[in-house]
Amino acid sequence: MAKSTSPGQRVLLELEPIARAAAKDAIQVETAKLSQWQQDHVVFGANLGERWAVFEWYVPGERQRDARVIVKATVDRRTKEAIIETHPATAVWPKRTLSLIGYSVVAPVIGAACFVLLAALLDLWRYESWPPVDRLQTVAWFAWPMMQIMVLIFLYQAVSSVATRLPDGKLLAVNRAWRKKRAPREAS
């Protein structure tokens, strides 16, 4: 049975040949400069943004931010124009600790409140009267932890991803593979 692809995956599959063709020479030149171990462990990554698709060839590091990007091809989704960069500068997220903490506190409360309001409206529609407060408290005690888990999963993705700069100056969150084994030490 064939595995179905999402619309985002289809866009990446459509733009990947454009990126590979545009970056072919740069990839050959840059990988020739690497050690044999690094050449054997070059990873290809594809990420999709609103307007741009980002294709990277990199050597994984101990952490995502330690990856060494060799070649980055950024393809405009509308014009299909590719921009090639070799050894692009590392982008850094702006300081956002306070906003993430605020989000992790406020978002679950708002989500749980919406869920409780929805439960109250459904009871009003079904029974033609507002539900008792103890029923809404039960719903709230169920909704808040579920919303907290969803927000924490989102925050983990946001914190664990690294940033790459797009041609229009915006940042795109990408996830890169981590190195499974340490690279052998090179003889000095």
C-alpha positions as CSV (number, residue, x, y, z in Angstrom):
1,M,0.0,0.0,0.0
2,A,1.4,3.4,-1.0
3,K,2.1,5.9,1.7
4,S,0.2,9.2,1.1
5,T,2.1,12.4,1.2
6,S,1.0,15.7,2.7
7,P,0.7,18.9,0.7
8,G,3.9,20.2,2.3
9,Q,5.8,17.1,1.4
10,R,4.5,17.3,-2.2
11,V,5.8,20.9,-2.4
12,L,9.2,19.8,-1.1
13,L,9.3,16.9,-3.6
14,E,8.5,19.2,-6.4
15,L,11.2,21.8,-5.5
16,E,13.9,19.3,-4.5
17,P,15.1,18.6,-8.1
18,I,15.4,22.4,-8.6
19,A,17.6,22.8,-5.5
20,R,19.7,19.8,-6.3
21,A,20.4,21.0,-9.9
22,A,21.2,24.5,-8.7
23,A,23.5,23.3,-5.9
24,K,25.2,20.4,-7.8
25,D,28.5,22.2,-8.5
26,A,28.7,23.8,-5.0
27,I,28.0,20.5,-3.3
28,Q,30.8,18.8,-5.3
29,V,33.3,21.5,-4.6
30,E,32.5,21.8,-0.9
31,T,32.3,18.1,-0.1
32,A,35.7,17.6,-1.8
33,K,37.2,19.8,1.0
34,L,35.8,17.5,3.8
35,S,37.5,14.6,5.4
36,Q,36.5,11.1,4.3
37,W,34.4,10.6,7.5
38,Q,32.6,13.9,7.0
39,Q,31.9,13.0,3.3
40,D,30.4,9.7,4.4
41,H,28.1,11.5,6.9
42,V,26.8,14.5,4.9
43,V,23.0,14.7,5.6
44,F,20.4,16.2,3.3
45,G,17.6,18.2,5.1
46,A,14.5,19.8,3.6
47,N,12.3,22.4,5.4
48,L,9.3,24.3,4.2
49,G,8.5,27.9,5.0
50,E,5.6,30.2,4.0
51,R,7.4,31.4,0.9
52,W,10.6,29.5,0.8
53,A,11.8,25.9,0.7
54,V,15.2,25.4,2.4
55,F,17.4,22.5,1.4
56,E,20.6,21.9,3.4
57,W,23.6,19.6,3.0
58,Y,25.4,19.4,6.4
59,V,27.6,17.4,8.7
60,P,25.6,16.6,11.9
61,G,27.0,17.7,15.2
62,E,26.6,16.6,18.8
63,R,23.6,19.0,19.0
64,Q,21.5,20.5,16.2
65,R,23.2,23.9,16.5
66,D,26.6,22.2,16.2
67,A,25.8,20.9,12.7
68,R,28.2,22.3,10.0
69,V,26.1,23.4,7.0
70,I,28.1,23.0,3.8
71,V,25.6,24.1,1.2
72,K,22.1,25.7,1.6
73,A,19.7,26.0,-1.3
74,T,16.7,28.3,-0.8
75,V,14.0,27.9,-3.5
76,D,11.2,30.5,-3.8
77,R,7.9,28.6,-3.9
78,R,6.3,30.9,-6.4
79,T,9.1,31.7,-8.9
80,K,11.1,28.5,-8.5
81,E,14.3,30.6,-8.3
82,A,17.1,29.0,-6.3
83,I,19.6,30.9,-4.1
84,I,22.7,28.9,-3.2
85,E,24.9,29.7,-0.2
86,T,28.1,27.8,0.8
87,H,28.9,27.8,4.5
88,P,26.0,30.2,5.4
89,A,26.3,32.2,8.6
90,T,24.6,30.7,11.6
91,A,21.3,32.5,12.5
92,V,20.4,33.0,16.1
93,W,16.9,33.4,17.6
94,P,16.3,36.7,19.3
95,K,16.0,36.6,23.0
96,R,12.6,35.1,23.7
97,T,12.7,33.5,27.1
98,L,10.2,35.8,28.7
99,S,7.7,35.4,25.8
100,L,8.0,31.6,25.9
101,I,7.4,31.6,29.7
102,G,4.4,33.8,29.3
103,Y,3.1,31.6,26.5
104,S,3.5,28.5,28.5
105,V,1.5,30.0,31.4
106,V,-1.2,31.8,29.5
107,A,-1.9,29.5,26.5
108,P,-3.1,26.5,28.5
109,V,-5.4,28.7,30.7
110,I,-7.0,30.2,27.6
111,G,-7.3,26.9,25.9
112,A,-8.9,25.3,28.9
113,A,-11.2,28.2,29.3
114,C,-12.3,27.8,25.7
115,F,-12.9,24.1,26.2
116,V,-14.9,24.8,29.4
117,L,-17.0,27.4,27.5
118,L,-17.6,24.9,24.7
119,A,-18.7,22.3,27.2
120,A,-21.1,24.8,28.8
121,L,-22.5,25.8,25.5
122,L,-23.1,22.1,24.5
123,D,-24.9,21.5,27.8
124,L,-27.0,24.7,27.2
125,W,-27.9,23.4,23.7
126,R,-28.6,19.9,24.8
127,Y,-30.4,20.5,28.2
128,E,-31.5,24.1,27.6
129,S,-29.9,25.2,30.9
130,W,-26.5,26.1,32.0
131,P,-24.5,23.3,33.6
132,P,-23.8,23.3,37.4
133,V,-20.4,24.7,38.5
134,D,-19.1,21.4,39.8
135,R,-19.5,19.9,36.3
136,L,-17.6,22.8,34.7
137,Q,-14.9,22.3,37.4
138,T,-14.5,18.7,36.4
139,V,-14.2,19.7,32.7
140,A,-11.6,22.3,33.7
141,W,-9.5,19.8,35.7
142,F,-9.5,17.6,32.6
143,A,-8.9,20.3,30.0
144,W,-6.1,22.2,31.7
145,P,-3.6,19.3,31.9
146,M,-4.3,18.3,28.3
147,M,-3.8,21.9,27.1
148,Q,-0.6,22.1,29.2
149,I,0.8,18.9,27.5
150,M,0.0,20.3,24.0
151,V,1.7,23.6,24.8
152,L,4.8,21.9,26.2
153,I,5.1,19.8,23.1
154,F,4.9,22.9,21.0
155,L,7.5,24.7,23.2
156,Y,9.8,21.7,23.1
157,Q,9.7,21.9,19.3
158,A,10.3,25.7,19.3
159,V,13.2,25.5,21.8
160,S,14.9,22.4,20.3
161,S,14.9,23.7,16.7
162,V,17.6,25.9,15.2
163,A,17.1,29.0,13.1
164,T,18.1,29.5,9.4
165,R,17.9,32.9,7.8
166,L,15.7,33.2,4.7
167,P,16.6,35.6,1.8
168,D,13.8,38.0,2.9
169,G,15.5,38.3,6.3
170,K,13.0,36.2,8.3
171,L,14.0,33.2,10.4
172,L,12.8,29.6,9.8
173,A,12.9,27.0,12.5
174,V,14.5,23.8,11.2
175,N,15.4,20.5,12.8
176,R,18.6,18.8,11.9
177,A,19.8,15.3,12.5
178,W,22.2,14.8,15.5
179,R,25.4,12.8,15.2
180,K,25.0,9.3,16.5
181,K,28.6,8.5,17.0
182,R,31.6,10.8,17.6
183,A,33.8,11.6,14.7
184,P,37.2,10.0,14.9
185,R,39.9,12.4,16.0
186,E,42.0,13.5,13.1
187,A,45.8,13.2,13.4
188,S,47.6,16.4,14.0
